[in-house]
Amino acid sequence: MQSKSRKRIWFVASFAAAFFLSQCAPAATPVVQTQVVVQTQVVPQTQVVTQVVNQTQVVVNTQVVQNVVTATPAPASGVVKVLLIGYPDQDAVDAVTGAKTPGIDKLKAAFEAAYPSIDLQITNIPWGSGSTGYVPRTEAMVQGQEACIYDMPGAPDFGRRGYLENLDPYIAADTSFQNVWGDGQLKQWRGWGPGNPDNLWGLPFQVGARNIQYDATLFQQWGVEPLSANPTLDEIMTKAAKMTGKNPVTGEQNYGYWMQGGYINWQFQTIAHAMGANWGTVNADGTWTINWNTPQYLAALKWLVAMTAYAPPGALTSDTMPPGYLTDKNTVAIIPETENGYFIPSFVSSPDLQKRFRTVNNLVGPDGKGGLYAGNPLSMATSCPNKQAAWVAIKWLAGSEASQLYNFQTGWLSARADGAKTIPALSQLQDIAPILGQINYAEFRYPWATAQPRFSLQSAIELALAKSITPEQALTQAQKETDDWLKQQKTAGQ
């Protein structure tokens, strides 16, 4: 306020002096110069400057200066609907470990504490199987435009069909974005889409590992050398054969090898890849070329059929771990394709279990890759009506330490590259190197992971393992069904 008063006094005095001088001097015509400087006009201010020139001329410069006032962007707000898969609806107590498992409401509360202007509405469905599994339910929700964000194992397929947003532009426009997952994981979710052959269909969210485990106690009782850190197919078959029969110490029936029949396709793919098989490719136009009926796949299926001699009854129809797993009642020596959700919580609550159930690296192929990338991204639907808030939610759910800690508490590893540092319980695991390592050498995600070719091959493998058809017949059947389906996609313009 003081400065404004002084300016007024100065102005009056100056004007009076100028007027007095003008009365003593020859008459002169005042020159008024007006300059308008227009910027982004928000706050107009007028400055009048009076100068005495040679004591005879008054020059009045009037500048209308428009000062720029930039408003702070409003924070993202509104409703964001999210589909998640496989979380507990409410707080629960693990029947085996006794550990508390937080319900999905805890994740929602943590997010909304960080972003109170966004209403995160979560639909949580079980993984399920068949017609009641997550695949048909996800498809129905996408078609019905029911959510903005999807826990999306089949992101490459949905992106290929034009249902997902390419996240590259969002990253490019976001100066606060940080890649906390590592380039390798982001590449898992790149794929072809309409009008663009290279899109980022999601950010890593749920991340696990698939390893080979063995029961060190059974190996010791049978007098068999433990599995090597990088076991081969020959080593696995030889040692499985030695430990199938009556246990020489306990007298119980033991089995050398486990088959998770309900998901046998992933086990089969790892075996086949180790033998040099390659499922095919994504073509320049986004279509797929898939080759099941090859010598490498045939060799892998014959190997797997032979291993049924060392697997317990019921394995071919099971979709979980063997009976007695992680207890002293376990009867299976080698357990391939173990998922971290089955054993990490027990290892954390009962560290001594790790002395009996050891974890080693998965099989790798000639390219150094091996095993399914056991992770799922969060993807944004193109139909999302609130993309600004959805982007904020995706970043937090996929990348925040709080969200990834919640994932760890519910059976996943951390999607963050620094997960072992931000979650100390991870670094304390005995075989942490092969467990976390598999995330980095996993095979590139199969784009058909939730599409019909997967289920055609799964059915054919099941028939071959049951010895209802030969391996040759199984692959011929899977190839025909897959080719027929691919032709239908071309006809439909997909």
C-alpha positions in Angstrom: 0.0 0.0 0.0 2.9 2.4 0.8 4.5 2.1 -2.6 1.2 2.9 -4.4 0.8 6.2 -2.3 4.4 7.2 -3.1 3.7 6.7 -6.8 0.7 8.9 -6.7 2.6 11.7 -4.9 5.4 11.5 -7.3 3.0 11.5 -10.3 1.2 14.7 -9.0 4.5 16.5 -8.3 5.9 15.6 -11.7 2.8 16.7 -13.5 2.7 20.1 -11.7 6.4 20.8 -12.6 5.8 19.9 -16.1 2.8 22.1 -16.3 4.7 25.1 -14.9 7.6 24.7 -17.3 5.2 24.4 -20.2 3.7 27.8 -19.4 7.2 29.4 -19.6 8.3 27.8 -22.8 7.0 28.0 -26.4 3.9 26.0 -27.0 4.5 22.4 -28.0 2.1 19.8 -29.1 2.3 16.8 -26.7 3.2 13.5 -28.3 1.4 10.6 -26.9 3.0 7.2 -27.8 0.8 4.2 -27.1 2.3 0.7 -27.2 0.2 -2.4 -26.6 2.1 -5.5 -25.7 -0.3 -8.5 -25.8 0.8 -11.7 -24.1 -1.6 -14.3 -22.7 -4.0 -11.7 -21.3 -5.1 -12.5 -17.8 -4.2 -9.5 -15.5 -4.2 -6.1 -17.4 -2.1 -3.3 -15.9 -1.7 0.3 -17.3 1.6 2.1 -16.6 1.7 5.9 -17.5 5.3 7.3 -17.6 5.8 11.1 -17.9 9.2 12.3 -18.9 10.6 15.9 -19.3 12.5 16.2 -22.7 14.8 19.3 -23.2 12.5 21.0 -20.7 10.1 21.7 -23.6 8.4 18.5 -24.6 6.2 16.2 -22.7 6.3 12.6 -23.9 3.7 10.4 -22.4 4.3 6.6 -23.0 1.3 4.5 -22.2 2.0 0.7 -22.1 -0.8 -1.8 -21.6 1.1 -4.8 -20.4 -0.8 -8.1 -20.0 0.9 -10.1 -17.3 0.7 -13.9 -17.7 -0.8 -15.7 -14.8 -0.7 -19.5 -15.3 -3.3 -21.4 -13.3 -2.2 -24.6 -11.6 -3.8 -27.6 -13.4 -6.6 -29.1 -11.5 -5.7 -32.5 -10.0 -7.0 -35.6 -11.7 -10.4 -36.5 -10.2 -13.6 -38.4 -10.6 -14.4 -42.1 -10.8 -12.0 -44.7 -12.1 -13.3 -48.3 -12.4 -10.7 -51.1 -12.2 -10.9 -54.8 -12.8 -8.5 -56.8 -10.6 -8.0 -60.6 -10.5 -7.4 -63.0 -7.6 -7.3 -60.8 -4.5 -9.0 -61.5 -1.2 -12.2 -59.5 -0.9 -11.7 -59.1 2.8 -8.9 -59.5 5.4 -8.2 -63.2 5.9 -5.8 -65.5 7.8 -3.8 -68.0 5.7 -4.8 -71.4 6.8 -1.3 -72.7 6.4 0.9 -69.9 7.6 -1.4 -68.1 10.0 -0.3 -64.8 8.4 -2.9 -62.1 7.8 -3.7 -61.4 4.2 -5.1 -57.9 3.6 -8.3 -57.5 1.7 -8.6 -55.5 -1.5 -10.2 -52.6 0.4 -6.7 -52.0 1.9 -5.3 -51.3 -1.6 -8.2 -49.0 -2.4 -7.7 -47.1 0.9 -4.0 -46.7 0.3 -4.6 -45.3 -3.2 -7.3 -42.8 -2.1 -5.1 -41.6 0.8 -2.6 -40.6 -1.9 -5.2 -39.3 -4.3 -8.3 -38.3 -2.4 -9.9 -36.6 -5.5 -10.1 -40.0 -7.4 -12.7 -42.5 -6.5 -11.2 -45.9 -7.3 -13.9 -48.4 -7.8 -12.5 -52.0 -7.8 -14.2 -55.1 -9.2 -12.3 -58.2 -8.0 -12.8 -61.5 -9.6 -11.2 -65.0 -9.1 -8.9 -66.6 -11.6 -11.3 -69.5 -12.0 -11.1 -71.8 -15.1 -13.1 -72.6 -18.2 -16.3 -70.7 -18.8 -16.2 -69.2 -15.3 -12.5 -68.1 -15.5 -11.1 -64.7 -15.8 -10.7 -64.8 -19.6 -14.4 -64.8 -20.5 -15.3 -62.4 -17.7 -12.6 -60.0 -18.8 -13.8 -60.2 -22.4 -17.4 -59.5 -21.3 -16.4 -56.4 -19.3 -14.2 -55.1 -22.1 -17.0 -55.5 -24.6 -19.4 -53.8 -22.2 -17.0 -50.9 -21.5 -17.4 -51.6 -17.8 -14.0 -50.4 -16.6 -11.1 -48.0 -17.3 -8.3 -50.1 -16.0 -7.8 -53.9 -16.4 -5.6 -56.4 -14.8 -4.8 -57.8 -18.2 -2.9 -61.1 -18.7 -4.0 -61.1 -22.3 -3.0 -57.5 -23.1 -1.3 -58.3 -26.4 -4.5 -59.9 -27.8 -6.8 -57.1 -26.6 -4.4 -54.4 -27.8 -4.2 -56.1 -31.2 -7.9 -55.9 -31.5 -8.0 -52.2 -30.7 -9.4 -52.3 -27.1 -6.4 -50.8 -25.3 -4.6 -47.5 -25.1 -1.0 -47.2 -26.2 0.7 -45.9 -23.1 3.7 -44.4 -24.9 2.1 -41.0 -25.4 1.1 -40.8 -21.8 4.7 -41.5 -20.7 6.1 -39.0 -23.2 3.8 -36.2 -21.8 4.4 -37.0 -18.2 7.5 -35.4 -16.8 7.0 -37.2 -13.4 7.0 -40.7 -14.9 9.7 -43.0 -13.7 10.5 -46.5 -15.0 10.8 -48.4 -11.7 10.4 -51.8 -13.4 13.3 -51.9 -15.8 13.2 -52.0 -19.6 13.1 -55.8 -19.7 9.7 -55.9 -18.0 8.2 -53.0 -20.1 9.2 -54.9 -23.2 7.1 -57.8 -22.1 4.0 -55.7 -22.8 4.9 -54.2 -26.2 3.0 -55.4 -29.2 1.3 -54.7 -32.5 -1.9 -52.7 -32.7 -4.1 -51.1 -35.4 -2.1 -48.4 -37.1 1.0 -48.9 -35.0 3.3 -52.0 -35.0 4.9 -51.1 -31.6 2.7 -50.2 -28.6 3.0 -50.4 -24.9 -0.1 -52.1 -23.7 0.4 -51.9 -20.0 2.6 -51.3 -17.0 3.9 -54.3 -15.0 1.6 -54.9 -12.0 1.5 -58.5 -10.7 4.8 -60.2 -11.1 5.8 -63.7 -10.2 8.5 -66.3 -11.1 8.3 -69.9 -12.3 11.1 -72.1 -11.0 12.0 -75.7 -10.4 11.9 -76.9 -6.8 13.0 -80.1 -5.3 12.5 -81.8 -1.9 16.0 -82.0 -0.4 14.8 -84.5 2.2 13.6 -87.0 -0.3 16.8 -86.6 -2.4 18.8 -87.4 0.8 16.6 -90.4 1.7 17.0 -91.9 -1.8 20.7 -91.1 -1.9 20.4 -88.9 -5.0 22.6 -85.9 -5.6 20.6 -82.6 -5.3 19.5 -80.9 -8.5 22.1 -78.6 -10.0 21.5 -74.9 -10.1 20.7 -75.1 -13.8 19.2 -78.6 -14.3 18.8 -80.1 -17.7 16.1 -82.3 -19.1 18.3 -85.4 -18.9 19.2 -84.7 -15.3 15.6 -84.3 -14.4 14.4 -87.5 -16.0 17.3 -89.5 -14.6 16.8 -88.4 -11.0 13.0 -88.6 -11.2 13.3 -92.2 -12.3 15.5 -93.0 -9.3 13.0 -91.6 -6.8 9.8 -93.2 -8.0 8.9 -96.2 -5.8 9.0 -97.1 -2.1 11.1 -94.7 -0.1 14.0 -96.7 1.3 13.8 -94.8 4.7 10.1 -94.3 5.2 8.6 -97.1 3.2 6.1 -94.6 1.6 5.3 -94.4 -2.1 7.3 -91.6 -3.6 7.2 -90.0 -7.1 10.0 -88.3 -9.0 8.1 -85.7 -11.0 5.0 -83.5 -10.8 2.7 -82.3 -13.6 0.3 -79.5 -13.0 -2.2 -80.9 -15.5 -4.6 -78.0 -15.4 -1.9 -75.7 -16.7 0.3 -78.2 -18.4 0.7 -76.0 -21.4 3.1 -73.7 -19.6 5.2 -76.6 -18.4 5.2 -78.0 -21.9 6.2 -74.7 -23.5 9.3 -74.5 -21.2 10.3 -78.0 -22.0 9.8 -77.3 -25.8 11.7 -74.1 -25.7 14.6 -75.8 -24.0 14.6 -78.2 -27.0 14.8 -75.2 -29.4 11.0 -74.9 -30.2 9.6 -71.6 -31.3 5.8 -71.1 -31.4 5.9 -68.7 -34.3 5.7 -64.9 -34.8 3.5 -61.8 -35.0 3.4 -60.7 -38.6 3.7 -57.2 -40.0 -0.1 -56.9 -40.3 -0.7 -58.1 -36.7 -1.8 -61.6 -37.6 0.0 -64.6 -36.0 1.8 -67.5 -37.5 1.7 -70.4 -35.1 3.6 -73.7 -35.5 2.7 -76.4 -33.0 3.4 -79.4 -35.3 7.2 -79.2 -35.5 10.0 -81.7 -34.6 11.0 -79.7 -31.5 7.4 -79.7 -30.1 7.0 -83.4 -30.9 10.2 -84.2 -29.1 9.0 -82.2 -26.1 5.6 -83.9 -26.0 7.2 -87.3 -26.2 9.5 -86.4 -23.3 6.5 -85.2 -21.2 4.5 -88.3 -22.0 7.4 -90.5 -20.8 7.5 -88.5 -17.5 4.0 -89.6 -16.7 5.6 -92.8 -15.4 7.1 -90.8 -12.5 4.1 -88.7 -11.7 1.4 -89.5 -9.0 -2.1 -90.3 -9.9 -4.3 -87.2 -10.2 -1.5 -85.0 -11.4 -2.9 -84.8 -14.9 -6.1 -83.2 -13.6 -4.6 -81.0 -10.9 -4.3 -77.3 -11.2 -2.2 -76.8 -8.0 0.8 -78.2 -6.2 1.1 -81.9 -5.1 -0.7 -83.1 -1.9 1.6 -82.5 1.1 3.5 -79.8 -0.6 5.6 -77.7 1.9 5.0 -80.2 4.6 6.7 -83.4 5.8 3.9 -85.3 4.0 5.2 -84.3 0.6 5.9 -87.4 -1.7 7.1 -85.7 -4.9 10.8 -85.1 -5.4 10.9 -82.7 -8.3 8.3 -80.0 -8.7 8.6 -77.9 -11.9 6.9 -74.7 -12.7 6.4 -73.7 -9.1 4.7 -70.3 -8.8 5.9 -68.0 -6.1 2.4 -67.5 -4.7 2.4 -71.1 -3.6 5.6 -70.9 -1.5 6.7 -67.4 -0.7 4.2 -66.8 2.1 5.2 -70.0 3.8 8.9 -69.4 3.3 8.5 -66.0 5.0 6.5 -67.3 7.9 8.5 -70.5 8.4 12.1 -69.9 7.1 13.2 -73.5 7.9 10.9 -74.8 5.1 13.5 -73.5 2.7 16.0 -76.0 3.9 13.8 -78.8 2.6 12.2 -77.2 -0.4 15.0 -75.8 -2.5 14.5 -73.5 -5.5 16.7 -73.6 -8.7 16.6 -72.0 -12.1 14.1 -73.0 -14.7 15.0 -74.7 -18.0 16.5 -72.4 -20.6 16.6 -72.6 -24.4 19.4 -71.8 -26.9 18.6 -68.1 -26.5 19.2 -68.1 -22.8 15.5 -67.5 -22.1 13.3 -69.9 -20.2 10.0 -70.3 -18.5 6.8 -68.3 -18.7 6.9 -64.6 -17.7 4.6 -65.0 -14.8 3.3 -61.4 -14.7 0.3 -59.3 -15.6 0.1 -55.6 -16.5 -2.5 -52.9 -15.9 -3.9 -51.7 -19.1 -6.2 -48.7 -20.0 -9.3 -49.3 -22.1 -9.7 -47.1 -25.1 -13.3 -46.6 -24.0 -12.2 -45.1 -20.6 -14.1 -41.8 -20.1 -11.6 -40.5 -17.5 -8.2 -41.2 -19.0 -6.4 -38.5 -17.0 -7.3 -40.0 -13.7 -6.9 -43.5 -15.0 -3.2 -42.7 -15.9 -2.6 -41.5 -12.4 -4.1 -44.7 -11.0 -2.2 -47.0 -13.3 1.1 -45.4 -12.4 0.4 -45.7 -8.6 -1.0 -49.2 -8.7 1.9 -50.6 -10.9 4.8 -48.6 -9.5 4.3 -47.4 -6.0 6.1 -49.1 -3.1 2.8 -49.2 -1.2 1.0 -51.0 -4.0 3.8 -53.5 -4.6 4.0 -54.2 -0.8 0.3 -55.1 -0.9 1.0 -57.4 -3.9 3.8 -59.1 -1.9 1.4 -59.5 1.1 -1.1 -61.3 -1.2 1.4 -63.7 -2.8 3.2 -61.9 -5.6 6.8 -60.7 -5.8 7.4 -57.0 -6.4 7.1 -55.7 -9.9 9.7 -53.0 -9.0 13.3 -53.7 -9.9 14.3 -52.7 -6.4 11.8 -55.0 -4.8 14.3 -56.8 -2.7 15.3 -53.5 -1.1 11.9 -52.0 -0.7 10.5 -55.3 0.7 13.2 -56.7 3.1 11.4 -60.0 3.5 12.4 -60.8 -0.1 16.1 -60.3 0.4 16.0 -62.7 3.4 14.9 -65.7 1.3 17.5 -68.5 1.0 17.2 -69.0 -2.8 16.3 -65.4 -3.7 18.7 -65.3 -6.7 16.9 -67.9 -8.8 13.5 -66.7 -7.7 14.0 -63.1 -8.7 16.3 -63.9 -11.6 13.7 -65.8 -13.5 11.8 -62.6 -14.1 14.7 -61.3 -16.1 15.4 -64.3 -18.3 11.8 -65.4 -18.8 10.6 -66.0 -22.4 8.9 -63.1 -24.1 5.2 -63.1 -23.3 3.1 -65.2 -25.6 0.5 -63.0 -27.4 -1.9 -66.0 -27.6 -1.7 -66.6 -23.8 -5.5 -66.0 -23.4 -6.6 -66.8 -27.0 -7.9 -70.0 -28.5 -4.6 -71.4 -29.7 -3.5 -71.9 -26.0 -6.6 -73.9 -25.3 -6.4 -76.0 -28.4 -2.9 -77.0 -27.5 -3.8 -77.6 -23.8 -6.6 -80.0 -24.8 -4.3 -81.9 -27.2 -1.6 -82.3 -24.6 -4.1 -83.6 -22.0 -5.2 -86.2 -24.5 -1.6 -87.3 -25.3 -0.7 -87.5 -21.6 -3.8 -89.6 -20.9 -2.6 -91.8 -23.9 -5.9 -91.3 -25.6 -4.0 -90.2 -28.7 -0.4 -90.3 -29.8 1.9 -87.2 -29.5 1.8 -87.0 -33.3 -2.0 -87.0 -33.4 -2.1 -84.4 -30.6 0.0 -81.9 -32.4 -1.8 -82.4 -35.7 -5.1 -81.8 -33.9 -3.8 -78.7 -32.2 -2.4 -77.3 -35.4 -5.6 -77.8 -37.3 -7.7 -76.1 -34.7 -5.3 -73.3 -34.4 -5.1 -72.8 -38.2 -8.9 -72.8 -38.5 -9.1 -70.2 -35.7 -6.5 -68.0 -37.4 -8.4 -68.1 -40.7 -11.5 -67.0 -38.9 -9.7 -64.0 -37.4 -8.5 -62.9 -40.9 -12.1 -63.2 -42.2 -13.3 -61.1 -39.3 -10.7 -58.5 -40.0 -8.9 -59.0 -36.7 
